[in-house]
């Protein structure tokens, strides 16, 4: 067994490679987050075994589909409350079978296909394990593009095609001394010191931005395309309705859903949420930066 440790969003987790075919080479985007060992006294968020010789002892009851970056993965409930998840790639090919405990603290995966398929399957399994294991620990994976300026992270939210990446790219273009932290799935967490922070992650969609960085959250920005630029601060109810759907969550799992809801509620106490109707231009960027930072 080859045991690998990783640290993302100040959470540690372990991946055990149990056969020679599958190695850490399947996880190149995780390399910036790799640890030599977990510091003494720090817990593991979860442990994942990668074992192609493993076979499930039972078949679960299908309860839904989990949308993971446009790919629907089948979710099955086991008799003991655990889950089986079948991960399919963008061509619909089954490339990973995962079986996890009810709290997602432990899971085993069996990978299928060529190296690209197995890498896709394992990365998606890890992303779901992280999201679901962290749900009751004030931690969430959020579908967002996040930019950093003056030591604070600003998250742009919206469904695919809204222009999140375009907006953050325009920050890079028009606002000096900014950097992209993640372009698809950053980690947001209310840390033990009560500060809401955003972290880079190994999961960044189509943009290869896998950075082990963090920053206090300066603001959330819900985007909507429009023939004009206009921004306003959202109410708490509007903010909740904006943030919760942006988080990776299984609505049918009480622990997961309640935990994520509590995280969103706490974030709303700490961080403002803005609504920007916008054109993809400099004025929109200046407007969002000014509102969230209070500097323009």
C-alpha positions as CSV (number, residue, x, y, z in Angstrom):
1,X,0.0,0.0,0.0
2,X,1.3,3.5,-0.9
3,X,-0.1,6.0,1.5
4,X,-0.4,9.7,0.4
5,X,-1.4,12.7,2.5
6,X,-2.9,15.9,1.4
7,X,-4.0,19.2,3.0
8,X,-6.8,21.3,1.4
9,X,-8.6,24.2,3.2
10,X,-6.7,23.3,6.4
11,X,-8.2,19.8,6.4
12,X,-6.0,16.8,6.0
13,X,-7.0,13.6,4.2
14,X,-5.3,10.4,3.1
15,X,-5.4,8.4,-0.2
16,X,-4.2,4.8,0.0
17,X,-3.1,3.3,-3.3
18,X,-3.6,-0.5,-2.9
19,X,-2.4,-1.8,-6.3
20,X,0.4,-1.0,-8.7
21,X,-1.8,0.1,-11.5
22,X,-3.1,3.2,-9.7
23,X,-0.7,5.7,-8.2
24,X,-0.5,9.3,-7.2
25,X,0.3,10.1,-10.8
26,X,-3.4,10.0,-11.3
27,X,-3.7,13.2,-9.2
28,X,-1.4,15.8,-10.7
29,X,-3.6,18.7,-9.6
30,X,-3.2,17.5,-6.0
31,X,0.6,17.8,-6.0
32,X,0.7,21.4,-4.6
33,X,-1.4,20.1,-1.6
34,X,0.6,17.0,-0.8
35,X,2.1,16.5,2.7
36,X,5.0,14.3,3.7
37,X,3.0,13.4,6.8
38,X,0.1,14.8,8.9
39,X,1.3,16.9,11.8
40,X,0.9,15.1,15.1
41,X,-2.5,15.6,16.8
42,X,-4.3,16.8,13.6
43,X,-7.2,14.6,12.5
44,X,-8.0,13.3,9.0
45,X,-11.1,14.6,7.3
46,X,-11.4,11.3,5.5
47,X,-9.5,8.3,4.2
48,X,-9.9,6.9,0.7
49,X,-8.7,3.5,-0.5
50,X,-8.0,3.0,-4.2
51,X,-8.2,-0.8,-4.8
52,X,-9.1,-2.3,-8.1
53,X,-9.5,-5.7,-6.5
54,X,-12.3,-4.5,-4.3
55,X,-15.9,-5.5,-5.1
56,X,-19.0,-4.2,-3.3
57,X,-20.8,-6.7,-1.0
58,X,-24.2,-5.3,-1.8
59,X,-26.0,-3.1,-4.3
60,X,-27.6,0.1,-3.1
61,X,-31.0,1.6,-3.9
62,X,-30.8,4.4,-6.4
63,X,-31.9,7.7,-4.8
64,X,-30.7,10.4,-7.2
65,X,-28.0,11.9,-9.5
66,X,-25.3,14.2,-8.3
67,X,-24.3,16.9,-10.8
68,X,-20.6,17.3,-10.7
69,X,-19.4,19.8,-13.3
70,X,-22.1,18.9,-15.8
71,X,-21.6,15.1,-15.3
72,X,-24.3,13.2,-13.5
73,X,-23.1,10.6,-11.2
74,X,-25.5,7.9,-9.9
75,X,-26.0,7.8,-6.1
76,X,-27.2,4.7,-4.3
77,X,-28.1,4.3,-0.6
78,X,-26.9,1.2,1.3
79,X,-28.7,-0.6,4.1
80,X,-26.3,0.8,6.7
81,X,-26.8,4.4,5.6
82,X,-23.6,4.5,3.5
83,X,-23.5,5.4,-0.2
84,X,-22.4,3.9,-3.5
85,X,-21.6,6.4,-6.2
86,X,-20.9,5.6,-9.9
87,X,-18.8,8.3,-11.5
88,X,-19.1,8.7,-15.3
89,X,-16.9,10.8,-17.5
90,X,-18.1,13.4,-20.0
91,X,-18.7,10.6,-22.6
92,X,-20.9,8.7,-20.1
93,X,-18.4,6.0,-19.5
94,X,-18.4,4.5,-16.0
95,X,-14.8,5.1,-14.6
96,X,-15.2,4.8,-10.9
97,X,-17.3,3.0,-8.3
98,X,-17.1,4.4,-4.8
99,X,-18.6,3.1,-1.6
100,X,-18.5,5.4,1.4
101,X,-19.6,5.4,5.0
102,X,-22.6,7.6,5.9
103,X,-20.4,10.5,7.1
104,X,-17.9,10.1,4.2
105,X,-15.0,9.6,6.6
106,X,-14.0,6.4,4.9
107,X,-14.5,5.1,1.3
108,X,-13.1,2.6,-1.2
109,X,-13.0,3.1,-5.0
110,X,-12.5,0.8,-7.9
111,X,-11.3,2.5,-11.0
112,X,-12.0,1.5,-14.6
113,X,-10.7,2.4,-18.1
114,X,-7.6,4.1,-19.4
115,X,-5.4,6.5,-17.4
116,X,-7.4,9.5,-18.4
117,X,-10.7,7.9,-17.3
118,X,-9.2,6.6,-14.0
119,X,-7.7,10.1,-13.3
120,X,-11.1,11.7,-13.9
121,X,-12.9,9.1,-11.7
122,X,-10.5,9.4,-8.8
123,X,-10.5,13.2,-8.9
124,X,-14.3,13.4,-8.9
125,X,-14.4,10.8,-6.0
126,X,-12.0,12.9,-4.0
127,X,-14.0,16.1,-4.7
128,X,-17.2,14.5,-3.5
129,X,-15.5,13.0,-0.4
130,X,-14.1,16.4,0.5
131,X,-17.4,18.2,0.0
132,X,-19.6,15.6,1.9
133,X,-17.1,14.9,4.7
134,X,-16.6,18.6,5.4
135,X,-20.3,19.5,5.3
136,X,-20.8,19.5,9.0
137,X,-17.4,21.1,9.7
138,X,-18.3,24.7,8.5
139,X,-16.6,23.8,5.2
140,X,-18.0,23.8,1.6
141,X,-16.9,23.4,-1.9
142,X,-18.4,26.3,-3.9
143,X,-19.0,26.6,-7.6
144,X,-17.2,30.0,-8.1
145,X,-14.3,31.8,-9.7
146,X,-12.3,33.6,-7.0
147,X,-9.9,36.5,-7.4
148,X,-7.6,37.9,-4.7
149,X,-6.8,41.6,-4.2
150,X,-5.0,43.2,-1.2
151,X,-5.1,39.9,0.7
152,X,-8.8,39.3,0.4
153,X,-10.6,36.8,-1.8
154,X,-13.7,37.7,-3.8
155,X,-15.9,34.9,-5.2
156,X,-18.0,35.3,-8.4
157,X,-21.0,33.1,-8.4
158,X,-23.5,32.0,-11.1
159,X,-24.6,29.1,-13.2
160,X,-22.3,27.9,-16.0
161,X,-22.2,30.5,-18.9
162,X,-23.0,33.4,-16.6
163,X,-19.5,34.9,-17.1
164,X,-17.7,34.2,-13.8
165,X,-14.4,33.4,-15.4
166,X,-14.7,36.4,-17.8
167,X,-15.4,38.7,-14.9
168,X,-12.4,37.5,-12.9
169,X,-10.2,37.6,-16.0
170,X,-11.2,41.3,-16.4
171,X,-10.1,41.9,-12.8
172,X,-6.7,40.6,-13.7
173,X,-6.7,42.9,-16.7
174,X,-8.0,46.1,-15.1
175,X,-7.3,45.9,-11.4
176,X,-3.5,45.9,-10.6
177,X,-2.0,43.4,-8.2
178,X,-4.7,40.8,-8.4
179,X,-4.3,37.0,-8.8
180,X,-6.6,34.1,-9.5
181,X,-7.0,31.7,-6.6
182,X,-9.3,29.1,-8.3
183,X,-11.6,29.2,-11.3
184,X,-14.3,26.6,-10.5
185,X,-14.3,24.9,-7.0
186,X,-12.6,26.8,-4.2
187,X,-13.1,25.8,-0.6
188,X,-14.9,28.2,1.7
189,X,-14.6,27.6,5.4
190,X,-15.5,29.4,8.6
191,X,-12.3,28.6,10.5
192,X,-11.9,28.0,14.2
193,X,-10.9,31.6,14.8
194,X,-14.3,32.7,13.4
195,X,-12.9,34.1,10.2
196,X,-14.5,33.2,6.8
197,X,-11.7,32.1,4.4
198,X,-11.5,30.9,0.9
199,X,-8.8,28.4,-0.2
200,X,-7.5,27.1,-3.5
201,X,-8.2,23.5,-4.3
202,X,-7.1,20.6,-6.6
203,X,-10.4,21.2,-8.5
204,X,-10.6,24.1,-10.9
205,X,-12.7,23.0,-13.8
206,X,-11.3,23.8,-17.3
207,X,-8.7,26.3,-16.0
208,X,-5.6,24.7,-14.6
209,X,-5.4,26.8,-11.4
210,X,-4.4,24.5,-8.6
211,X,-2.9,26.8,-6.0
212,X,-2.3,26.1,-2.3
213,X,-3.3,29.6,-1.2
214,X,-5.9,31.2,1.1
215,X,-7.4,34.5,2.0
216,X,-10.1,36.0,4.2
217,X,-13.3,36.4,2.1
218,X,-14.0,40.0,1.1
219,X,-17.3,39.4,-0.6
220,X,-19.5,37.2,-2.7
221,X,-20.8,38.4,-6.1
222,X,-23.8,36.9,-7.9
223,X,-23.5,37.7,-11.6
224,X,-26.2,38.2,-14.2
225,X,-25.6,39.3,-17.8
226,X,-27.3,42.5,-18.8
227,X,-27.0,45.3,-21.4
228,X,-25.9,47.6,-18.5
229,X,-23.9,47.6,-15.3
230,X,-25.7,47.9,-11.9
231,X,-24.8,46.5,-8.5
232,X,-26.5,46.3,-5.2
233,X,-26.1,44.5,-1.9
234,X,-28.4,41.5,-1.5
235,X,-30.6,40.9,1.6
236,X,-29.9,37.9,3.8
237,X,-32.6,35.9,2.3
238,X,-31.4,36.7,-1.3
239,X,-27.8,35.8,-0.2
240,X,-28.9,32.5,1.2
241,X,-30.8,31.7,-2.0
242,X,-27.6,32.6,-3.9
243,X,-25.0,30.8,-1.8
244,X,-26.7,27.5,-1.0
245,X,-27.2,26.4,-4.6
246,X,-23.6,27.3,-5.3
247,X,-22.4,24.7,-2.8
248,X,-21.8,21.0,-3.5
249,X,-24.5,19.4,-1.5
250,X,-26.7,16.3,-1.4
251,X,-30.2,17.6,-0.6
252,X,-31.5,14.2,0.3
253,X,-28.8,13.7,3.0
254,X,-29.9,15.4,6.3
255,X,-26.3,15.6,7.8
256,X,-24.9,17.0,4.5
257,X,-27.8,19.5,3.8
258,X,-28.2,20.8,7.4
259,X,-24.4,21.2,7.8
260,X,-24.1,23.1,4.5
261,X,-27.1,25.3,5.3
262,X,-25.5,26.1,8.7
263,X,-22.2,27.0,6.9
264,X,-24.1,29.3,4.5
265,X,-26.0,31.0,7.4
266,X,-22.7,31.7,9.2
267,X,-21.0,33.0,6.0
268,X,-23.9,35.5,5.6
269,X,-23.2,36.8,9.1
270,X,-19.6,37.5,8.2
271,X,-19.5,38.4,4.5
272,X,-21.6,40.7,2.3
273,X,-23.2,39.3,-0.9
274,X,-23.7,41.6,-3.9
275,X,-25.8,41.2,-7.1
276,X,-24.2,42.5,-10.3
277,X,-26.1,42.9,-13.6
278,X,-23.2,43.5,-16.0
279,X,-21.5,43.8,-19.3
280,X,-18.2,42.1,-19.7
281,X,-16.2,45.3,-19.5
282,X,-13.9,47.5,-17.3
283,X,-16.8,49.5,-15.8
284,X,-18.4,46.3,-14.4
285,X,-15.1,45.3,-12.8
286,X,-14.5,48.7,-11.3
287,X,-18.1,48.6,-10.0
288,X,-17.8,45.2,-8.3
289,X,-14.3,45.9,-6.9
290,X,-15.5,49.3,-5.5
291,X,-18.6,47.8,-3.8
292,X,-16.9,44.8,-2.3
293,X,-13.7,46.5,-1.2
294,X,-15.1,49.9,-0.4
295,X,-12.0,51.4,-2.1
296,X,-13.4,52.8,-5.3
